[in-house]
């Protein structure tokens, strides 16, 4: 289970989505210290991630920086925003 740090999130607003290599997707809208699940098509930033890489990221075997480095379709400012949004969660691999 991955939790949003509401205190750290504060008044942060943003959205991040994930499209997986099997065609499934997921997204989160973050606002008022809460992360609300949505489909990725409602998100400002969308990361393309393979299911094995996602599992490694959640297990701490892959760092967020490695996943973001694979996002050549995103401008650097969106990769930076994705990093800032994901650092609001309590997962150690999102901090690296």
C-alpha positions in Angstrom: 0.0 0.0 0.0 1.3 3.5 -0.9 0.0 6.5 1.0 0.0 10.2 0.2 1.7 12.3 2.9 -1.1 14.8 3.3 1.0 17.1 5.5 3.7 17.2 2.8 1.2 17.5 0.0 -0.4 20.6 1.6 -2.1 22.6 -1.1 -0.3 20.9 -4.0 -2.5 20.4 -7.0 -1.6 18.2 -10.0 -2.4 15.0 -11.7 -0.3 12.1 -12.9 -1.3 9.1 -15.0 0.3 5.8 -15.9 -0.2 3.8 -19.1 1.1 0.3 -18.9 2.5 -1.9 -21.6 -0.5 -4.2 -21.5 -2.8 -1.2 -22.4 -4.2 -0.7 -18.9 -4.0 2.7 -17.2 -4.4 4.5 -14.0 -4.1 8.0 -12.7 -4.3 10.3 -9.7 -5.5 13.8 -9.2 -3.8 15.3 -6.1 -5.4 18.2 -4.3 -6.1 19.3 -0.8 -3.9 16.6 0.6 -5.8 13.8 -1.1 -5.1 11.6 -4.1 -8.2 10.7 -6.1 -8.0 7.8 -8.6 -9.0 8.6 -12.2 -8.2 7.3 -15.6 -4.9 8.5 -17.2 -6.7 10.5 -19.9 -7.8 13.0 -17.1 -4.1 13.6 -16.1 -1.8 16.5 -17.1 1.3 14.2 -17.0 1.2 10.6 -18.3 4.1 8.2 -17.9 4.5 5.1 -20.0 5.7 2.2 -17.8 6.1 -1.5 -18.4 4.4 -3.7 -15.8 7.7 -5.3 -14.8 9.3 -1.8 -14.2 6.2 -0.7 -12.2 6.5 -3.8 -10.0 10.2 -3.1 -9.5 9.5 0.5 -8.7 6.9 -0.5 -6.0 9.3 -3.1 -4.6 12.1 -0.6 -4.3 14.3 -2.4 -6.9 14.1 0.5 -9.4 14.3 4.2 -8.7 11.9 6.8 -9.9 14.7 8.6 -11.6 15.3 5.5 -13.8 11.7 5.4 -14.8 11.6 9.1 -15.6 14.7 8.8 -17.7 12.8 6.5 -20.0 10.1 9.2 -20.6 11.6 10.7 -23.7 8.2 11.9 -24.9 8.0 14.3 -21.9 9.7 17.7 -21.6 12.1 18.0 -18.7 9.6 20.3 -16.8 7.0 17.6 -16.9 9.5 15.0 -15.7 10.3 17.4 -12.8 6.6 17.9 -12.0 6.1 14.1 -12.0 9.0 13.7 -9.6 7.6 16.4 -7.3 4.1 14.8 -7.3 5.4 11.2 -6.7 7.7 12.4 -3.9 4.5 13.2 -2.0 3.9 9.5 -1.5 5.6 7.4 1.3 7.3 5.0 -1.1 11.1 5.0 -0.7 11.8 4.4 -4.4 9.8 7.5 -5.3 12.3 9.6 -3.3 15.3 8.5 -5.4 
